Amino acid sequence: MAGTNGFSVSGYGPQRGGLWSQLSARDSVLRKLDWPLLLSAIALSLVGTLLVWSATRNRTALNQGDPYYFFFRHALNTGIGIVLMIGTIWLGHRTLRGAVPVLYGLSVVLVLLVLTPLGATINGAHAWIVIGGGFSLQPSEFVKITIILAMAMLLAARVDAGDQQHPDHRTVAKSLGFAVLPMVIVMLMPDLGSVMVMAVIVLGVLLASGASNRWILGLIGAGVIGAVTVTALGLLDEYQINRFAAFANPELDPAGVGYNTNQARIAIGSGGLTGTGLFKGSQTTGQFVPEQQTDFVFTVAGEELGFLGAGLILLLLGVVLWRACRIARETTELYGTIVAAGIIAWFAFQAFENIGMTLGIMPVAGLPLPFVSYGGTSMFAVWIAIGLLQSIRVQRPITA
């Protein structure tokens, strides 16, 4: 008999037999977990710890004179993230479904606080709340999760209840309203990169929900019109305009706006097939690439681990996306499918944008590489997403 949070009673509480028999039981949580997904995410975080360490061990202006400063903090962030994943699995995505209004309201309040004197500007984006003790919070990372959960709750409600086969137009419009509100607030920070990710999440969620294609085409058209309007009205900050200008013309001001991408390509290109060796990259050791522990962490892999090491990161990310797609396909409820699809869209686009901007095929948008880049809030968010995926898998009906 299964509990309401998806955990089997046979795996918990007083049981006959030893601990191993409980853990290895056919309906135990450990047996139900998607281990390729979990191990790939852990491997990415471990590789990220080494890359972040390599990028920061000589940067005394950042590490406060302690070469292990970012190493331990990245490892701590990963550990906290895994604990949050376990808590998410324990609660279950179905339990969180009932808490969506509270979680959504809390996330909106947090992003609104960024626009108050409590907010702080880091790397040109006024998107942070400084907590103290060297820690800060980026609420927009949690908004990605609440948009997925809120839209999934609305779009799947009547379908999972058997009242209709696909969400109707009114339901789709209501779900879009829930997504647009925090997106507008995040845009006011401004945090264009996060808004781009959220827009892709919305498209992924609608595609998975079975909503009419007219909504998909309409949103794409509205996005194009919105981008043109924002640019024409001068609503973007100067640093954002400069980033797009540098992307359109890589030779534009190579010592200024084009510096980051030029140095990133030099670092990746110097790695060759096998790389220069961990801690031996001249671009990394010489501190030529800015923000190398966060947005440009992939350049450390390209230079020091080479094509093979960078390819391993891509392979691990591919496994995460493959297993997430399998979970989305195998779940029997639309709610679970939509949640998984939103996470897939999030991870896929953010990884493509992050790696693409280091290679010069995408504009610089200030997005971290999932599991790899340094950043507490981003690490917590992606591990909560892994917890949601694992919960969807754990709560599947047992087949003979």
Buried (B, 14 or more C-beta within 10 A) or exposed (E): EBEEBBBBEBBEEEEEEEEEEBEEBEBBBEBBBBEEBBBBBBBBBBBBBBBBBBBBBBBEEBBEEEEEBBBEBBBEBBEBBBEBBBEBBBBBBBBBBEEBEEBBEEBBEBBBBBBEEBBBEEEBBBBBBEEEEEEBBBBBBBBBBBBBBBBBBBBBBBBBEEEEEBBBEEBBEBBBEBBEBBBEBBBBBBBBBBBBBBBBBBBBBBBBBBBBEEBBEEBEEEBEEEEEEBEEEEEBBEBBEBBBBBBEEEEEEEEEBBBBBBBBBBBBEBBEEEBBEBBEBEBBBEBBBEBBBBBBBBBBBBBBBBBEBBBBBEEBBEBBBBBBBBBBEEBEBBBBBBBBBBBBBBBBBBBBBBBBBBBBEBBBBBBBBBBBBBBBBBBBBBBBBBBBBBBBBBBBEEEE
